[in-house]
Amino acid sequence: NSPKNDFFIPRKLKLPENSSFVLYGARAVGKTALILEFLRPIPRETFLYVDAQDPVFAMEDIDAGFLEKFMEEEKIGTLILDHWFEGFLERYPRVERLILVSREKPSSDMLPSYELFPLDYEEFLGFDRGHSGTS
């Protein structure tokens, strides 16, 4: 199924459009929502979205080599691993663009990292329709 975001709050963080990166931050700050909004204009057939919290992975591990082969055969350039955690894969898959979404900053500095913080005052006012900036 295509990932879908029914509720999005615009954020100040600008993510790189054509390179690999890690997006990390505390629980419930909007990482998944930001990534799903980031993916919205990208054609569905050009990326693979994998949620590491999918119950399937509790029973069966996923192999980085298998992911690489699948993506090459299907001509998919971007791999998104949401809810990624150290040890989910034995190594980073070799793909054109890798996006990791995690609660923790990876111990490796192989990919540029961007931390998403809770809403700041301006972001909060941007989505909260019940208050004004002066009250």
C-alpha positions in Angstrom: 0.0 0.0 0.0 1.1 3.5 -0.6 2.0 5.4 2.6 -0.5 8.1 3.3 -0.5 11.1 5.5 -3.9 12.6 6.3 -2.7 15.3 8.7 0.4 17.4 8.0 1.8 20.4 9.8 4.3 22.4 7.7 7.7 22.5 9.3 10.7 24.8 9.0 13.1 21.9 8.4 14.2 21.7 4.7 15.2 18.2 3.7 17.7 17.5 0.8 15.8 16.7 -2.4 18.3 14.4 -4.2 20.6 12.9 -1.6 20.6 10.3 1.2 20.0 11.4 4.7 18.9 10.5 8.2 15.9 12.2 9.9 15.8 11.6 13.6 14.1 13.1 16.6 12.1 12.3 19.7 8.9 10.3 19.6 5.8 12.0 18.1 7.5 15.1 16.7 6.3 14.5 13.2 9.1 12.6 11.5 6.9 10.1 9.6 4.4 12.8 8.7 7.3 15.0 7.3 8.7 12.1 5.3 5.2 11.1 3.9 4.7 14.7 2.8 8.2 14.8 1.4 7.3 11.7 -0.7 3.9 13.0 -1.9 5.1 14.7 -5.2 7.5 11.8 -6.0 6.1 9.1 -8.4 5.2 6.0 -6.3 7.1 3.6 -8.6 10.4 5.4 -7.9 10.6 4.7 -4.2 10.2 1.9 -1.7 8.8 2.7 1.8 9.6 0.1 4.4 8.3 0.5 8.0 10.7 -1.3 10.4 7.8 -1.6 12.9 5.8 -3.8 10.5 4.9 -7.0 12.4 6.3 -9.1 9.6 9.8 -8.1 10.7 9.2 -9.6 14.2 9.0 -13.0 12.6 11.4 -12.7 9.7 14.6 -10.6 9.1 15.1 -8.6 6.0 18.3 -8.9 4.0 20.1 -5.8 2.6 21.2 -7.8 -0.4 17.7 -8.8 -1.2 16.6 -5.2 -0.9 19.3 -4.1 -3.3 18.4 -6.8 -5.8 14.7 -6.1 -5.7 15.2 -2.3 -6.1 17.6 -2.9 -9.1 15.1 -5.3 -10.8 12.2 -2.9 -10.2 14.2 0.2 -11.1 13.5 1.8 -7.8 16.0 4.5 -6.9 15.0 5.6 -3.3 14.7 3.4 -0.2 13.0 4.9 2.9 13.4 2.9 6.1 10.9 4.4 8.6 11.2 3.6 12.3 14.8 2.4 11.5 17.0 1.3 14.4 20.6 0.1 14.8 20.7 -3.6 13.9 17.5 -3.6 11.7 19.8 -4.5 8.8 23.3 -6.0 8.9 24.5 -3.0 6.8 23.2 0.0 4.9 21.8 -1.2 1.5 23.7 0.1 -1.6 21.0 2.1 -3.3 20.8 5.4 -5.2 19.2 7.3 -2.3 18.7 6.0 1.2 16.5 7.8 3.7 16.5 6.6 7.3 13.8 7.8 9.8 14.7 7.1 13.4 14.3 8.1 17.0 18.1 7.9 17.5 20.9 9.5 15.5 22.9 6.6 14.0 26.3 6.0 15.5 27.8 6.2 12.0 28.3 9.6 10.3 28.0 8.0 6.9 24.9 9.9 6.0 24.0 13.6 6.8 21.7 13.8 9.7 18.8 16.2 10.4 17.1 16.4 13.8 13.4 17.2 14.0 12.4 19.0 17.1 8.9 19.4 18.6 6.9 22.3 17.1 8.3 25.7 17.8 6.1 28.7 18.5 5.7 29.8 14.9 5.0 26.2 13.7 2.4 25.7 16.5 0.6 29.0 15.6 0.7 27.9 11.9 -1.5 24.9 12.5 -3.4 25.9 15.7 -6.5 27.7 14.5 -7.8 28.4 18.1 -5.2 31.0 19.1 -3.8 34.1 17.7 -0.2 35.3 17.8 -1.1 38.1 20.2 -3.0 36.2 22.8 
